[in-house]
């Protein structure tokens, strides 16, 4: 459920590759934080960094060393942590539309694109599409893991409409026809979004097109493998 750096392997410029790995590591770090206090500490540190001060933490020293090798929109690191606090304080989502908004705001890969793409503001629509695609992949691959660890995963309305049942001693959903009804709903949505993305890929520069292609290829392989395990 975290960014894995293998999709960065194709970057030929070693310094840019290292920089993107550092950004990826920052996003993964924030993803792991599960208290308002810890997130506020990170917010304070990233704001200090943006204002020219380098916190003593190793991850900020690494970022300072490499951050001039490519343009970065570091305000999105701050926004990612700030929005995560909002969802920690109000974790229950009512409708599917609420979940899609959450996906747009809390996708690690989407945030990486917002941070590293110099034209992120112009590419808002395709990046938000990719954010939803990324989080739907996560849902398809890790739905019960998200449930078991009490992370945001499904809206209340969807759980009620499908009558999902819970294995109480494990805090996971019973993998029956109702469960796979929800799973298939997300699978269909994923394919619709992927089709919508295709004509928009050309908007990105060559580097980001390759990153997106590599990332989606890895996620597709992960999902194919997961589907094979379900059939056993």
N, C-alpha and C positions, 0 to 999 in steps of 0.2 A: 504493500500500500504506500510505499515511498518511491521517490524517483531513483531509478538505477542508472548508473552512468554509462552503460554500454551503448546507449543511443547517441552518445557524444563521440564515439570512437572514430567516426568519419571526418571529424574536424581536423584539417591538415595543419593549421596554425597551432602549435603546442601551447602558446601563451593564452590564446583565446579558449582553447579546450580546457586548460586548467581553470581559467576564470569562470567558465560556465559550470564546471564541476564544483567550484566554491559556491556559486549561487545556488546550485542544486542542493548542496549540503546545508546551506542556510535554510532553504525551504523545508528540507527534511527535518531540521532541528525544530523549527517552529511547529511543524506538523505534530511532533512528539509532545510538545508542551501541553499540559492539561489543566493548568491552573491560571487564574487571572493574574496572580502575582508574578508568576514566571514569564508570562507574556508581556506584562508591563515592563519587566526588567529588559527584555529583548527590545521592546519598542523604544525605551530610553536609550539603549545602546545604539540602535540603528539610526535614530535621530541624531545622536552625537556624532556618529560616523559621517552622516550626510552633511553635517555642519563643520566637518574638518577634523574632529577629534577621533582618535583611534582607541577604542576600549582595549583593555589588556587581554581579553579573551583571544585565543589563538585564531578562531574563525574570522575575527575582524582584522587581525594582523595579516592573515592571508589575503583577505579581500582588499586591504589597502595596498598590498604588494602588487596585485595584478589588475586592479579595477580600471586603470587608465588604458589598458590594451584594447578595449572595445567599449562603445557607449553603453551605459546601463541606466535604466529608469529605477533607481533604488527606492523611490517613494512607494513602489508597489510592494516591497518587502515590509515596509511600515504598514501599508494598507492591509496586507494579508494577515499580519498579526493582530491588528486592530479589529478587523472583521471577525476573526476567530473568537475574540473575547465576546462579541455580540452573540455568537452562536453557542458559546459555553454557557452564557447567562440565560439564553432562550433556546434550548436544544430541540424542542418539539416542533415539527413542521406539520401543518394541517393538510395541505393540498400538494398534488404533484407539481403544480407550477411553483410552489414555494421551494420544493426540492431542486428544481431546475435552476432557480435563482441561486440557491446554495452552491450548486455545482459550478456555476459561473464564477462565483466569488472565492471558492476554496479549492479549486483544482491546482495541484502542484505544477503540472505541465503548462497549464494556462498561465499561471503566474510567472513561470520561467520565460515564456514568450513575451509577456508584458514587460518583464525586466530587461530582456536582452534585445528585443526588436526595436531598432531606432524609430520605426514608424508605427509603433504599437497603437497609438491613438487613432491612426488612419485605418489600421487593421482590426479595429475593435470587433466587428461582426465575426470574421473568421476565427479570431482568438477565443471569443465567447463560445462559438461552435465547438472548437477543440476542447475547451474547458468542460463542456457537457459530455463530449465524447469520452474524454479521459475519465471522468467520474462515473460514467455509465459502465465503462470497462471495469473500473474498481468495484462497482456494485455487483456486476455479473460474476466476477472472480472471487469476491470476498464478502458476499452478503451476510452469511452466517457469522463470519469473523467480526464484521462490523457490529452485528447484533450482540454477539457475546461480550464484546468489549465496550458496549453501551455508547457507541458512536452514532452520529446521525447517519441514517441509511434509507429509511422509507417513511413517507408521510403517514400520519394517523389514518387519514381517509382511505388510502390504498390498503392498509393492513385490515381495516374494518370491512371494506368492500369485498376483499378476497377471502376474508375469514381465516387469515393465517393462524396456524396453531403453533404453540411453543412447547418445546421439550424442556420442562421446568428445571430439571436437575442440571441441564447444560446451558440454559438460557440461549437456545438457538431455535430457529424455525424448523418445524417438522417438514422434511423434504417430500411432500406429497403433491398431488395434482394442483392444489391451490398455490403452493410455493412455486411450482414450475409455470403456472399461469402468470404470476408476477414476473418471473424470470424472463419468460418469452415476451412480455410487454416491453421490458427494457431492451431486449435483444432486437426487437422490431424498431424501437426508437433509435437504437444505435445505428442500424443500417440506414435509416432515413437521414440521420444527421451526417453520416459519412457520404451519402450521395449529395447532400447539400454543400458539403465542403469541397468537393472535387473542382468545380469551376472557380473557386476562390483561392486555390493553392497558388496560382500564378501571381497573386498579389505580393507574396513574400519574396525576399531576396533568395539567392541560390543557397546560402548557408542555412537559412531557416526552413526552406523547402526540404532540404536534405534531412535536417533534424526532425521535422514533422513526419516525413516518410519513414525514417528509421524508427521513430517512437511508435508510430501506428503499426508498423510491421511487427515489432516486438510484442505489442499488446494483442495483435491478432493471433500470433503464434501462441501466446499464453492462453488465450480464450479457446483456441482449437484444442490445445492439450487438456484444458479443463473439461471441455465438452466430451472428450474421449473418456476421461475418468468417470464422468456421470453415467456413461453407457455401460460401464463394467458392472 
